[in-house]
Amino acid sequence: MSNLQNQHSFIICAYGDSPYLEDCIQSLLAQTLPTDIALYTSTPSQHIHNICQQYAIPIHVGTGGGIGKDWNQALSVVQTPYVTIAHQDDLYQPTYTQEILTKLQAHPNSLIAFTDYFEKKNGLVIHSNTNLRIKRFLLKGLTLFPTSKIWRHFWLGLGNAICCPAVTYNRTRLADFRFDETMRTNLDWYAWYQINQYDGDFIFVPQALMCHRIHEESETSHTIADNTRTKEDLMLFELFWPKPIARILNRIYIKGQDSNY
């Protein structure tokens, strides 16, 4: 395991002056299986500098251009074959890397590995609600036959159940992969659609080892408020289904946005 430990990195994507960045860093430093940690930002600030200096986290600065460009540039500065893009607002349970890397070691043909997750909203930890239960059902269905592209395509077409910051990428098998740089909210769902075209496995760790923080200033909340999320949801559903079915699924999907408020 020690050899595999040296093959993984967390790259934190930071923007603005998030009050949650330090909590994120502390959760990464608390991993029972520690790996490399670095931070990428296209919005350097004294706030980010001070926190990274305090915890001896290397900073990489790039040119902004949207979330997709930031994620692509963040991936480009990492040298390890396995990488997790950590979102500055989110938290990781201490055994995240231990469980993920154990799975990756057992499945060398993996494309991505991801864990279950829970939420934190207004200071309250939410382990289960309707939205999370639906997503857990979809995750279990998606990974029932983890090597089947057709099977994965069907389940991906029912909604975006994979929580992006819970994902670790096998860059050895995804060497030419890049996130879409035009979308604002569904570039992760589109990424799973793209990655599904590759040969390899989608690996699911059923433990909830990542905490997704919901707050009004998050990009997800902003894109719901200005209707970008609904438009991009429909665009993604239309990749999987005829337009009439896509519109029906999108109307159902809109109801799930309520959990972000």
Buried (B, 14 or more C-beta within 10 A) or exposed (E): EEEBBEBBBBBBBBBEEBEBBBBBBEBBBEBEBBBBBBBBBBBBEEBBBEBBEEEEBEBBBBEEEBBBBBBBBBBEBBEBBBBBBBBBBBBBBBBBBBBBBBBBEEBEEBBBBBBBBBBBBEEEEBEEEEBBEBBBEBBBBBBEBBBBBEBBBEBBBBBBBBBBBBBBBBBBBBEEBBBBBEBBBBBBBBBBBBBBEBEBBBBBBEEBBBBBBBBEEBBBBBBBEEEBBBBBBBBBBBEBBEEEEBEEBBEEBBEBBEBBE
